[in-house]
Amino acid sequence: MSKVNIKPLADRVLVEAAAAEEKTASGIIIPDTAKEKPQKGKVIAVGNGKKDEPLTVKEGDEVLYGKYAGTEITVDGKEYLIMRESDIFAII
């Protein structure tokens, strides 16, 4: 797992997005301009949660999130998303 010097606050979660699909199921190669943003990723760091609401996700969880969820940030040349736990739909 990646070690990042970022500690999200409150109910925020730092997610490393999965790689975008390179091919379709039938084998057609997708060009960079047509690739969709991935909607799943791996939780890298979590905040402490809110006072009355502890977080349900933990570091290392694979999660599904909304297409436009979170804010993209770059740390040490790697791209991450930082989002609220409520933007996460499921743990897979």
OpenMM code with the backbone's topology and positions (N, CA, C; nanometers):
from openmm import Vec3, app, unit

residues = "MET SER LYS VAL ASN ILE LYS PRO LEU ALA ASP ARG VAL LEU VAL GLU ALA ALA ALA ALA GLU GLU LYS THR ALA SER GLY ILE ILE ILE PRO ASP THR ALA LYS GLU LYS PRO GLN LYS GLY LYS VAL ILE ALA VAL GLY ASN GLY LYS LYS ASP GLU PRO LEU THR VAL LYS GLU GLY ASP GLU VAL LEU TYR GLY LYS TYR ALA GLY THR GLU ILE THR VAL ASP GLY LYS GLU TYR LEU ILE MET ARG GLU SER ASP ILE PHE ALA ILE ILE".split()
positions = [
    Vec3(0.0847, -0.1176, 0.0000),
    Vec3(0.0000, 0.0000, 0.0000),
    Vec3(0.0895, 0.1242, 0.0000),
    Vec3(0.0447, 0.2281, -0.0670),
    Vec3(0.1180, 0.3534, -0.0762),
    Vec3(0.1205, 0.4224, 0.0597),
    Vec3(0.2318, 0.4850, 0.0906),
    Vec3(0.2420, 0.5623, 0.2140),
    Vec3(0.2461, 0.7092, 0.1758),
    Vec3(0.1467, 0.7846, 0.2197),
    Vec3(0.1324, 0.9248, 0.1837),
    Vec3(0.1307, 1.0068, 0.3116),
    Vec3(0.1939, 1.1230, 0.3076),
    Vec3(0.1975, 1.2097, 0.4249),
    Vec3(0.0792, 1.3052, 0.4280),
    Vec3(-0.0395, 1.2535, 0.4016),
    Vec3(-0.1613, 1.3331, 0.4062),
    Vec3(-0.2566, 1.2660, 0.5032),
    Vec3(-0.3106, 1.3422, 0.5959),
    Vec3(-0.4100, 1.2914, 0.6903),
    Vec3(-0.5387, 1.3679, 0.6671),
    Vec3(-0.6395, 1.3043, 0.6061),
    Vec3(-0.7671, 1.3722, 0.5840),
    Vec3(-0.8317, 1.4120, 0.7169),
    Vec3(-0.9101, 1.5181, 0.7141),
    Vec3(-0.9783, 1.5653, 0.8337),
    Vec3(-1.1222, 1.5173, 0.8359),
    Vec3(-1.1771, 1.5042, 0.9554),
    Vec3(-1.3179, 1.4705, 0.9801),
    Vec3(-1.3599, 1.3469, 0.9019),
    Vec3(-1.4630, 1.3597, 0.8166),
    Vec3(-1.5172, 1.2439, 0.7451),
    Vec3(-1.4632, 1.2322, 0.6028),
    Vec3(-1.3447, 1.2851, 0.5783),
    Vec3(-1.2865, 1.2787, 0.4440),
    Vec3(-1.1977, 1.1553, 0.4296),
    Vec3(-1.1851, 1.1107, 0.3041),
    Vec3(-1.1115, 0.9889, 0.2719),
    Vec3(-1.0217, 1.0174, 0.1522),
    Vec3(-0.8992, 0.9681, 0.1544),
    Vec3(-0.8059, 0.9805, 0.0422),
    Vec3(-0.8099, 0.8497, -0.0361),
    Vec3(-0.8417, 0.8589, -0.1669),
    Vec3(-0.8591, 0.7408, -0.2512),
    Vec3(-0.7647, 0.7475, -0.3696),
    Vec3(-0.7009, 0.6341, -0.4007),
    Vec3(-0.6202, 0.6212, -0.5217),
    Vec3(-0.7088, 0.5541, -0.6258),
    Vec3(-0.7412, 0.6262, -0.7324),
    Vec3(-0.8320, 0.5745, -0.8353),
    Vec3(-0.7677, 0.4585, -0.9098),
    Vec3(-0.8499, 0.3609, -0.9472),
    Vec3(-0.8037, 0.2484, -1.0284),
    Vec3(-0.7727, 0.2989, -1.1691),
    Vec3(-0.6934, 0.2253, -1.2415),
    Vec3(-0.6587, 0.2640, -1.3792),
    Vec3(-0.7813, 0.2552, -1.4685),
    Vec3(-0.7898, 0.3450, -1.5650),
    Vec3(-0.9009, 0.3446, -1.6609),
    Vec3(-0.8889, 0.2230, -1.7521),
    Vec3(-1.0025, 0.1756, -1.7993),
    Vec3(-1.0056, 0.0586, -1.8883),
    Vec3(-0.9305, 0.0891, -2.0178),
    Vec3(-0.8470, -0.0050, -2.0604),
    Vec3(-0.7692, 0.0091, -2.1830),
    Vec3(-0.8409, -0.0521, -2.3036),
    Vec3(-0.9232, -0.1564, -2.2784),
    Vec3(-0.9930, -0.2279, -2.3849),
    Vec3(-1.1378, -0.2501, -2.3456),
    Vec3(-1.2216, -0.2661, -2.4469),
    Vec3(-1.3605, -0.3058, -2.4217),
    Vec3(-1.3650, -0.4576, -2.4034),
    Vec3(-1.4792, -0.5089, -2.3650),
    Vec3(-1.4948, -0.6530, -2.3459),
    Vec3(-1.4715, -0.7294, -2.4768),
    Vec3(-1.5002, -0.6655, -2.5899),
    Vec3(-1.4808, -0.7321, -2.7194),
    Vec3(-1.3391, -0.7154, -2.7746),
    Vec3(-1.2524, -0.6431, -2.7019),
    Vec3(-1.1127, -0.6317, -2.7428),
    Vec3(-1.0756, -0.5044, -2.8160),
    Vec3(-1.1682, -0.4111, -2.8297),
    Vec3(-1.1381, -0.2845, -2.8971),
    Vec3(-1.0582, -0.1959, -2.8021),
    Vec3(-0.9481, -0.1417, -2.8501),
    Vec3(-0.8635, -0.0552, -2.7678),
    Vec3(-0.9257, 0.0842, -2.7604),
    Vec3(-0.9369, 0.1361, -2.6386),
    Vec3(-0.9989, 0.2670, -2.6157),
    Vec3(-0.8909, 0.3746, -2.6186),
    Vec3(-0.9038, 0.4779, -2.7039),
    Vec3(-0.8044, 0.5857, -2.7055),
    Vec3(-0.8144, 0.6710, -2.5789),
    Vec3(-0.7062, 0.7408, -2.5458),
    Vec3(-0.7028, 0.8228, -2.4245),
    Vec3(-0.8151, 0.9259, -2.4195),
    Vec3(-0.8519, 0.9806, -2.5342),
    Vec3(-0.9547, 1.0846, -2.5366),
    Vec3(-1.0939, 1.0316, -2.5058),
    Vec3(-1.1156, 0.9010, -2.5203),
    Vec3(-1.2486, 0.8428, -2.4986),
    Vec3(-1.2610, 0.7693, -2.3651),
    Vec3(-1.1528, 0.7613, -2.2882),
    Vec3(-1.1574, 0.6886, -2.1619),
    Vec3(-1.2429, 0.7639, -2.0603),
    Vec3(-1.3199, 0.6872, -1.9847),
    Vec3(-1.4022, 0.7454, -1.8793),
    Vec3(-1.3247, 0.7423, -1.7483),
    Vec3(-1.3602, 0.8353, -1.6598),
    Vec3(-1.2988, 0.8361, -1.5281),
    Vec3(-1.3374, 0.7089, -1.4545),
    Vec3(-1.2425, 0.6454, -1.3864),
    Vec3(-1.2783, 0.5259, -1.3099),
    Vec3(-1.3690, 0.5628, -1.1927),
    Vec3(-1.4527, 0.4678, -1.1523),
    Vec3(-1.5438, 0.4912, -1.0417),
    Vec3(-1.5143, 0.3985, -0.9250),
    Vec3(-1.3947, 0.3410, -0.9252),
    Vec3(-1.3546, 0.2605, -0.8106),
    Vec3(-1.2093, 0.2896, -0.7789),
    Vec3(-1.1713, 0.2594, -0.6563),
    Vec3(-1.0351, 0.2855, -0.6151),
    Vec3(-1.0065, 0.2239, -0.4796),
    Vec3(-0.8883, 0.2539, -0.4287),
    Vec3(-0.8416, 0.1979, -0.3018),
    Vec3(-0.8245, 0.3110, -0.2008),
    Vec3(-0.8750, 0.2894, -0.0804),
    Vec3(-0.8637, 0.3886, 0.0262),
    Vec3(-0.7199, 0.3882, 0.0773),
    Vec3(-0.6560, 0.5049, 0.0736),
    Vec3(-0.5175, 0.5182, 0.1168),
    Vec3(-0.5092, 0.5720, 0.2600),
    Vec3(-0.5950, 0.6686, 0.2935),
    Vec3(-0.5955, 0.7276, 0.4282),
    Vec3(-0.7367, 0.7722, 0.4621),
    Vec3(-0.7695, 0.7728, 0.5913),
    Vec3(-0.9018, 0.8155, 0.6375),
    Vec3(-0.8862, 0.9158, 0.7507),
    Vec3(-0.9872, 1.0016, 0.7646),
    Vec3(-0.9906, 1.0966, 0.8747),
    Vec3(-1.0402, 1.0284, 1.0018),
    Vec3(-1.0638, 1.1087, 1.1052),
    Vec3(-1.1089, 1.0542, 1.2334),
    Vec3(-1.2595, 1.0385, 1.2421),
    Vec3(-1.3330, 1.0884, 1.1458),
    Vec3(-1.4784, 1.0828, 1.1497),
    Vec3(-1.5345, 1.2027, 1.2234),
    Vec3(-1.6654, 1.2148, 1.2230),
    Vec3(-1.7309, 1.3220, 1.2964),
    Vec3(-1.7531, 1.2772, 1.4402),
    Vec3(-1.7895, 1.3708, 1.5257),
    Vec3(-1.8037, 1.3417, 1.6688),
    Vec3(-1.8982, 1.2248, 1.6953),
    Vec3(-2.0139, 1.2239, 1.6312),
    Vec3(-2.1131, 1.1202, 1.6561),
    Vec3(-2.1201, 1.0141, 1.5468),
    Vec3(-2.0346, 1.0250, 1.4431),
    Vec3(-2.0393, 0.9330, 1.3309),
    Vec3(-1.8998, 0.8806, 1.2970),
    Vec3(-1.8630, 0.7631, 1.3476),
    Vec3(-1.7327, 0.7072, 1.3084),
    Vec3(-1.7354, 0.6636, 1.1623),
    Vec3(-1.6190, 0.6591, 1.0999),
    Vec3(-1.6102, 0.6176, 0.9596),
    Vec3(-1.6290, 0.4665, 0.9469),
    Vec3(-1.6920, 0.4240, 0.8383),
    Vec3(-1.7113, 0.2812, 0.8143),
    Vec3(-1.6049, 0.2239, 0.7213),
    Vec3(-1.5378, 0.3089, 0.6432),
    Vec3(-1.4309, 0.2598, 0.5562),
    Vec3(-1.2992, 0.2679, 0.6316),
    Vec3(-1.2040, 0.1836, 0.5898),
    Vec3(-1.0716, 0.1856, 0.6521),
    Vec3(-0.9653, 0.1771, 0.5427),
    Vec3(-0.8426, 0.2023, 0.5789),
    Vec3(-0.7333, 0.1974, 0.4819),
    Vec3(-0.7257, 0.0590, 0.4194),
    Vec3(-0.7066, 0.0562, 0.2872),
    Vec3(-0.6944, -0.0694, 0.2147),
    Vec3(-0.8239, -0.1179, 0.1519),
    Vec3(-0.9382, -0.0604, 0.1893),
    Vec3(-1.0672, -0.1002, 0.1316),
    Vec3(-1.0749, -0.0606, -0.0157),
    Vec3(-1.1347, -0.1473, -0.0983),
    Vec3(-1.1671, -0.1149, -0.2374),
    Vec3(-1.3081, -0.0579, -0.2353),
    Vec3(-1.3278, 0.0589, -0.2963),
    Vec3(-1.4574, 0.1265, -0.2889),
    Vec3(-1.5076, 0.1699, -0.4260),
    Vec3(-1.6401, 0.1870, -0.4347),
    Vec3(-1.7055, 0.2446, -0.5517),
    Vec3(-1.7544, 0.3829, -0.5119),
    Vec3(-1.7334, 0.4818, -0.5991),
    Vec3(-1.7750, 0.6185, -0.5691),
    Vec3(-1.8361, 0.6828, -0.6925),
    Vec3(-1.8973, 0.7984, -0.6739),
    Vec3(-1.9633, 0.8689, -0.7828),
    Vec3(-1.8655, 0.9160, -0.8884),
    Vec3(-1.9146, 0.9297, -1.0110),
    Vec3(-1.8310, 0.9677, -1.1246),
    Vec3(-1.7614, 1.1021, -1.1035),
    Vec3(-1.8307, 1.1970, -1.0424),
    Vec3(-1.7729, 1.3308, -1.0234),
    Vec3(-1.7430, 1.3588, -0.8770),
    Vec3(-1.7250, 1.2558, -0.7978),
    Vec3(-1.7002, 1.2712, -0.6543),
    Vec3(-1.5562, 1.3149, -0.6286),
    Vec3(-1.5391, 1.3911, -0.5237),
    Vec3(-1.4067, 1.4253, -0.4759),
    Vec3(-1.3350, 1.5344, -0.5527),
    Vec3(-1.2199, 1.5683, -0.4994),
    Vec3(-1.1313, 1.6689, -0.5575),
    Vec3(-1.0000, 1.6012, -0.5917),
    Vec3(-0.9528, 1.6203, -0.7131),
    Vec3(-0.8272, 1.5593, -0.7559),
    Vec3(-0.7095, 1.6375, -0.6997),
    Vec3(-0.6136, 1.5651, -0.6421),
    Vec3(-0.4901, 1.6265, -0.5931),
    Vec3(-0.3720, 1.5423, -0.6411),
    Vec3(-0.2563, 1.6040, -0.6545),
    Vec3(-0.1347, 1.5335, -0.6939),
    Vec3(-0.0318, 1.5477, -0.5829),
    Vec3(0.0203, 1.4341, -0.5376),
    Vec3(0.1214, 1.4319, -0.4317),
    Vec3(0.2353, 1.3430, -0.4796),
    Vec3(0.3566, 1.3975, -0.4827),
    Vec3(0.4749, 1.3236, -0.5266),
    Vec3(0.4547, 1.2573, -0.6628),
    Vec3(0.3858, 1.3257, -0.7544),
    Vec3(0.3665, 1.2760, -0.8892),
    Vec3(0.2533, 1.1754, -0.9057),
    Vec3(0.1853, 1.1382, -0.7974),
    Vec3(0.0721, 1.0451, -0.8059),
    Vec3(-0.0575, 1.1215, -0.7849),
    Vec3(-0.1608, 1.0792, -0.8566),
    Vec3(-0.2902, 1.1470, -0.8450),
    Vec3(-0.3819, 1.0720, -0.7493),
    Vec3(-0.4498, 1.1480, -0.6655),
    Vec3(-0.5432, 1.0938, -0.5677),
    Vec3(-0.6717, 1.1750, -0.5720),
    Vec3(-0.7753, 1.1205, -0.5088),
    Vec3(-0.9006, 1.1920, -0.4885),
    Vec3(-0.9217, 1.2042, -0.3381),
    Vec3(-0.9645, 1.3218, -0.2954),
    Vec3(-1.0029, 1.3375, -0.1563),
    Vec3(-1.1516, 1.3697, -0.1563),
    Vec3(-1.2285, 1.2909, -0.0806),
    Vec3(-1.3748, 1.3028, -0.0846),
    Vec3(-1.4333, 1.2737, 0.0527),
    Vec3(-1.5576, 1.3117, 0.0701),
    Vec3(-1.6293, 1.2781, 0.1931),
    Vec3(-1.6717, 1.1317, 0.1867),
    Vec3(-1.6844, 1.0705, 0.3029),
    Vec3(-1.7268, 0.9309, 0.3058),
    Vec3(-1.8655, 0.9143, 0.2435),
    Vec3(-1.9483, 1.0158, 0.2517),
    Vec3(-2.0833, 1.0069, 0.1952),
    Vec3(-2.0814, 0.9983, 0.0422),
    Vec3(-1.9687, 1.0343, -0.0233),
    Vec3(-1.9557, 1.0206, -0.1681),
    Vec3(-1.9253, 0.8762, -0.2103),
    Vec3(-1.8933, 0.7913, -0.1131),
    Vec3(-1.8625, 0.6515, -0.1411),
    Vec3(-1.9916, 0.5710, -0.1364),
    Vec3(-2.0158, 0.4937, -0.2422),
    Vec3(-2.1387, 0.4149, -0.2534),
    Vec3(-2.1281, 0.2783, -0.1868),
    Vec3(-2.0118, 0.2112, -0.2016),
    Vec3(-2.0003, 0.0745, -0.1527),
    Vec3(-1.8550, 0.0352, -0.1316),
    Vec3(-1.8357, -0.0645, -0.0467),
    Vec3(-1.7060, -0.1294, -0.0289),
    Vec3(-1.7140, -0.2608, -0.1043),
    Vec3(-1.6135, -0.2868, -0.1895),
    Vec3(-1.6164, -0.4121, -0.2678),
    Vec3(-1.5044, -0.5048, -0.2244),
] * unit.nanometer
topology = app.Topology()
chain = topology.addChain("A")
for resn in residues:
    res = topology.addResidue(resn, chain)
    for name in ("N", "CA", "C"):
        topology.addAtom(name, app.Element.getBySymbol(name[0]), res)
